[in-house]
Amino acid sequence: MSQADRTPEGRVRVAVAVIVEAGRILIAHRFPDVHLPDLWEFPGGKIHAGESPPECAVREVEEELGIRIEILAPLLERPYDYADRRVDLRFFVARVAGGSPRALGCREWRWVTPEELETYPLPDASRPVVEALRAGGWLPSSPRLDRFRGER
């Protein structure tokens, strides 16, 4: 990891895509030999120098799942301190814009409902997103976005 991937305070900058379709969310199962092994996650990764957070989320999803996404809206920003690293997370709501998911940079993937998220071990840093998803009303109000909540 280069210094360009970090804030001046040494925090790792991370962009994450919360990909929605018909009221379900796409999650990926992490490999056993990486940071936070064997957990499920919303796909994303480190923001590279010169890359915007939305560009990073799009790139990471393509690398991990082989799909193109469209970022629809920012969802949440939060710092989080793990025992071994400090991160600044930017979560975005997104939709699939092309392709079908494949496990390229993850063990497997699944579409799950907000209620089903509780049955998957997810990173602690994602907890507020899971709570927001389960509480409902988690997408900005817009006719363009209503179809991703399963509404017509």
N, C-alpha and C positions, 0 to 999 in steps of 0.2 A: 504494500500500500504506500503510495507516495504522499508527500506532504500536500500536494495539490488536492488530494481526496479528503483533506481535513480542513476544519475551520482554524483560524489563528489560535484558538484555545485547545486545539488537538482533538476536537470532536470529529468523528467520522460522519460525513454527510450522506444520507440514504434517502432514496425515493422509492415509494411503494405504491403499487396499483391494486386497488380494490375493484376487481373486474366483476361487473354485474350483468345478469341476463335473466329475464323472466323471474325476478325475485330470488335468484340464487347467486352465490358468490363463488368464484374460482379460487381454490387454494392449492398449494403445491407442497409436497413432502420433501423436506431437506435430506441431503445425503448424510450418512453417519460420520463422515470424516471432515466436516466443516464446522464453523462456529454455530452454536445452537443445534447440535446434531439431532437428527430424527424428529425434529419438530415439524409441524405443518405451518405454512406461512402464506401471507398475501405476497405474491411475487414482487421482487424489486432488488435493489442493490446499491452499491456505492456510486455516488455522483462523481464523474470524472472532471478534471480541470476543463473549463470552457464549455461544459455541458449544463443545460438547465435541468432542474428537477423533473419537469415533464418529459424532456428528451431522454433522461436517464431511465425513467419508468418504462417508456416505450421500448428502449433498447434492451433493458433487462428482461422484459416479458418475451421479446422476440428470441433472445438467447436461451431463456429457460424453458419456454413453451412453444416456440416456433409460430406464434401468432402475432398479427399486427393489432394494436389497440388504438383507440381514440380516447384521449383524456377528456372527460366531460366537465369535471369541476374539482377544485381542491376540497379535501375532506377534513384533514386534521394535520397540525404541525405539533411536534412535541420532542423535547429532549428526553433521553433515557440513559441511565448509567447501569451497564452490566458490570459484573465483577472485573472483567478483563478489558473493557472498552466503553467509551462514552460515545453515544450517537445522537445526531439530530435527524429526526424522521419527518418526512413529508409524505403524507398519504393522499392519494388522488382517486376519485371515482373514475372508472373507465369502462369501456365496452369493447367487445371484440369487433374489429373492423375488417378482418380477413384471416382466413385459415382456420384450422382445427387444432386444438391443443395436442401437443405431444410432449412426452417427458424427455426433454433434451438436457436440461440443467437441473433436474430434480429427479427423485425416485419415481414419483407418480403424481397425478393431479386428480382433483374431484370438483364437481359442482355441488355446493351444499347450501341449505337454507340458513338464514341467520340463527335459527334455533339449533340447528345441527352443529354449528361452530363450537358449542360448549363440549362436544364429545371428542374434539380433536385437540391434542396438546399444541398450543400456539405460544410464541414468544410473549413474555410478560409485557413487553413494550407495545404489543398489539391489543392489549386488554381494553383500552378506551374505545377502540374501533369496534371490537366485538360487542361491547356494551351498547354503543350507538346503533349498530346494525340490529341488535336484538330489540332495542327500544322502539325501532321504527322511525319514520320520518327522517331517515339518515341521508337522503338525497335532496339537493336543492329542489324547490318546487318549480317545475317547468314541464310543459306538455312534452317536450323533447325527451325528458328524463323519465316521465311517468311510465313509459312502456318498459323500462328496465326494472321497475318495481313490480312488474306483473300486472299493472293497471292498463286499461284500454280506454 
